[in-house]
């Protein structure tokens, strides 16, 4: 009888400990999720993502690839290309919206960083240096993109020759 009471008490105590551990894990997850959310706010993640998407779409619309490959489309081709790009842009804007990406980003950041690391990251972005990084990032991204474009342009003669040589045997 005494063994039965001890087993029952042991099971009861084990159950309480398991419930406490699950509650603590949920509290830790909620705390971490709140810190990830704060990081998104202070780092302007949504705004940065939106700006990057706009830059990518603008590059596609600018006909950069055609210019670099020295291709001049006809007005009809340009119109058809513009219509296609508008449709693709609408699809991409919907598929890559912050509302759709945020849950996956939240899981990604929560799995990549500890709570302590998130505290440090958030503190950095709240600091004057972090705020400077946020405010300068769009300009830096634009300038970095210009550097890449110049480098690509310098490589284009060689790429054009390669494409010409590639097409030559097929004619």
C-alpha positions as CSV (number, residue, x, y, z in Angstrom):
1,X,0.0,0.0,0.0
2,X,2.8,2.4,0.9
3,X,4.5,1.6,-2.4
4,X,1.3,2.5,-4.3
5,X,1.0,5.8,-2.5
6,X,4.7,6.6,-3.2
7,X,4.2,5.7,-6.9
8,X,1.1,7.8,-7.1
9,X,2.9,10.8,-5.5
10,X,5.8,10.3,-7.8
11,X,3.6,10.3,-10.8
12,X,1.8,13.4,-9.5
13,X,5.0,15.2,-8.9
14,X,6.4,14.1,-12.3
15,X,3.3,15.5,-13.9
16,X,3.6,18.8,-12.2
17,X,7.3,19.0,-13.2
18,X,6.5,18.3,-16.8
19,X,3.7,20.9,-16.8
20,X,6.1,23.4,-15.3
21,X,8.8,22.6,-17.9
22,X,6.3,23.0,-20.7
23,X,5.0,26.3,-19.3
24,X,8.6,27.6,-18.9
25,X,9.4,26.6,-22.5
26,X,6.3,28.4,-23.8
27,X,7.2,31.4,-21.8
28,X,10.7,31.3,-23.2
29,X,9.3,31.0,-26.8
30,X,6.9,33.9,-26.1
31,X,9.8,36.0,-24.7
32,X,12.0,35.2,-27.7
33,X,9.2,35.9,-30.2
34,X,8.7,39.3,-28.5
35,X,12.4,40.0,-28.9
36,X,12.4,39.0,-32.5
37,X,9.4,41.3,-33.1
38,X,11.3,44.2,-31.4
39,X,14.3,43.5,-33.6
40,X,12.1,43.7,-36.7
41,X,10.8,47.1,-35.5
42,X,14.0,48.7,-34.5
43,X,15.9,47.4,-37.5
44,X,13.1,48.4,-39.9
45,X,13.2,45.0,-41.5
46,X,9.9,45.4,-43.4
47,X,11.0,48.8,-44.8
48,X,14.4,47.3,-45.8
49,X,12.8,44.4,-47.5
50,X,10.4,46.6,-49.4
51,X,13.2,48.9,-50.6
52,X,15.2,45.9,-51.7
53,X,12.3,44.6,-53.7
54,X,11.6,47.9,-55.3
55,X,15.3,48.2,-56.3
56,X,15.2,44.8,-57.9
57,X,12.0,45.5,-59.8
58,X,13.3,48.9,-61.0
59,X,16.5,47.2,-62.3
60,X,14.4,44.7,-64.2
61,X,12.2,47.5,-65.7
62,X,15.2,49.6,-66.7
63,X,16.2,47.1,-69.3
64,X,19.6,46.9,-67.8
65,X,20.3,43.4,-69.1
66,X,19.4,44.4,-72.7
67,X,21.6,47.5,-72.4
68,X,24.5,45.4,-71.1
69,X,24.1,42.8,-73.8
70,X,23.7,45.6,-76.4
71,X,20.3,44.4,-77.5
72,X,17.7,46.9,-78.8
73,X,14.2,45.6,-78.7
74,X,11.5,46.8,-81.1
75,X,8.8,49.1,-79.7
76,X,6.4,46.1,-79.8
77,X,8.9,44.0,-77.9
78,X,9.4,46.8,-75.4
79,X,5.6,47.1,-74.8
80,X,5.2,43.3,-74.4
81,X,8.2,43.2,-72.1
82,X,6.8,46.0,-70.0
83,X,3.4,44.3,-69.6
84,X,5.1,41.0,-68.7
85,X,7.3,42.7,-66.1
86,X,4.3,44.5,-64.6
87,X,2.6,41.2,-64.2
88,X,5.7,39.5,-62.8
89,X,6.2,42.4,-60.4
90,X,2.6,42.1,-59.1
91,X,3.1,38.4,-58.5
92,X,6.5,38.9,-56.8
93,X,5.2,41.8,-54.7
94,X,2.4,39.6,-53.4
95,X,4.5,36.5,-52.9
96,X,7.3,38.3,-51.2
97,X,5.1,40.7,-49.1
98,X,6.1,41.2,-45.5
99,X,2.9,39.7,-44.3
100,X,3.8,36.4,-46.0
101,X,7.5,36.5,-45.2
102,X,7.3,37.6,-41.6
103,X,6.3,34.3,-39.9
104,X,9.2,32.5,-41.7
105,X,11.6,35.3,-40.8
106,X,10.5,35.2,-37.2
107,X,11.2,31.5,-37.0
108,X,14.5,31.9,-38.7
109,X,15.7,34.7,-36.4
110,X,14.4,32.9,-33.3
111,X,16.3,29.7,-34.2
112,X,19.5,31.6,-35.2
113,X,19.9,33.7,-32.0
114,X,19.6,33.2,-28.3
115,X,17.6,35.6,-26.2
116,X,20.8,37.2,-25.0
117,X,22.0,37.7,-28.5
118,X,18.7,39.2,-29.5
119,X,19.0,41.6,-26.5
120,X,22.4,42.7,-27.8
121,X,21.3,43.1,-31.4
122,X,18.2,45.1,-30.4
123,X,20.4,47.3,-28.1
124,X,22.8,47.9,-31.0
125,X,20.0,49.0,-33.4
126,X,18.6,51.3,-30.7
127,X,22.1,52.9,-30.3
128,X,23.2,55.9,-32.3
129,X,25.5,53.6,-34.3
130,X,22.6,51.2,-35.1
131,X,20.3,54.1,-36.0
132,X,23.1,55.5,-38.3
133,X,23.4,52.0,-39.9
134,X,19.6,51.9,-40.5
135,X,19.4,55.4,-42.0
136,X,22.4,55.0,-44.2
137,X,21.6,51.5,-45.5
138,X,19.3,52.5,-48.4
139,X,22.0,54.9,-49.7
140,X,24.7,52.3,-49.2
141,X,22.6,49.7,-51.0
142,X,22.1,52.0,-53.9
143,X,25.7,52.9,-54.2
144,X,26.8,49.3,-53.8
145,X,24.4,48.3,-56.6
146,X,26.0,51.0,-58.8
147,X,29.4,49.5,-58.1
148,X,28.2,46.1,-59.1
149,X,26.6,47.5,-62.3
150,X,29.9,49.2,-63.3
151,X,31.8,45.9,-62.7
152,X,29.2,44.0,-64.7
153,X,29.4,46.6,-67.5
154,X,33.2,46.2,-67.6
155,X,32.7,42.4,-68.1
156,X,30.1,42.7,-70.8
157,X,32.4,43.0,-73.8
158,X,33.9,39.7,-72.9
159,X,30.5,38.1,-72.2
160,X,29.2,39.5,-75.6
161,X,32.1,37.9,-77.3
162,X,31.5,34.6,-75.5
163,X,27.8,34.7,-76.5
164,X,28.7,35.6,-80.1
165,X,31.3,32.7,-80.3
166,X,28.7,30.4,-78.7
167,X,26.1,31.3,-81.3
168,X,28.5,31.3,-84.3
169,X,28.8,27.4,-84.8
170,X,25.0,27.1,-84.7
171,X,24.5,29.3,-87.8
